[in-house]
Amino acid sequence: MPEGTPIETPDETSDETPDAPSAERRHLAAEKKNQRYVWWYLAYFLFGIHIVAFVMIYAISHAK
């Protein structure tokens, strides 16, 4: 490296804003919240499938 070439530090070349960690933290919190909703939707869906299956089994077993 030539003597006159300035060495740039990552802080000088970064395009991120000062509140980037806060934005990342908000993004991670939103992602965690969305993931929790996905698990709840999956739980309700599976519960509903089982209810439908039990009703169908009951209907078939009591059909004449």
C-alpha positions in Angstrom: 0.0 0.0 0.0 1.5 3.4 -1.0 2.3 5.8 1.8 -0.2 8.5 0.7 -3.3 6.3 0.5 -5.6 7.0 3.4 -7.0 3.9 5.2 -10.8 4.1 5.6 -12.3 2.7 8.7 -15.7 0.9 8.6 -17.2 3.8 10.6 -16.4 6.3 7.8 -17.6 4.1 4.9 -20.8 2.9 6.6 -24.1 4.1 5.0 -26.1 3.1 8.0 -27.9 5.7 10.1 -27.1 6.2 13.8 -30.4 4.6 14.8 -29.7 1.4 12.7 -29.3 -0.8 15.8 -32.7 0.5 17.0 -34.2 -0.2 13.6 -32.7 -3.7 13.6 -34.0 -4.3 17.1 -37.5 -3.2 16.0 -37.3 -5.5 13.0 -36.3 -8.5 15.2 -39.1 -7.7 17.6 -41.7 -7.5 14.8 -40.3 -10.8 13.3 -40.7 -12.5 16.7 -44.2 -11.2 17.0 -45.1 -12.4 13.5 -43.6 -15.8 14.2 -45.7 -16.1 17.4 -48.8 -15.3 15.3 -47.8 -18.0 12.8 -47.6 -20.6 15.6 -51.0 -19.6 16.9 -52.6 -19.8 13.4 -51.0 -23.2 13.0 -52.3 -24.4 16.4 -55.8 -23.2 15.6 -55.7 -24.8 12.1 -54.5 -28.2 13.5 -57.2 -28.0 16.3 -59.8 -27.3 13.7 -58.7 -30.2 11.5 -59.0 -32.5 14.5 -62.5 -31.3 15.3 -63.6 -31.8 11.7 -62.1 -35.3 11.7 -63.8 -36.3 15.0 -67.2 -35.0 13.6 -66.7 -37.0 10.5 -65.8 -40.2 12.4 -68.8 -39.7 14.6 -71.1 -39.2 11.6 -69.7 -42.3 9.8 -70.0 -44.4 12.9 -73.6 -43.4 13.6 -74.8 -43.5 9.9 -77.5 -46.0 9.1 
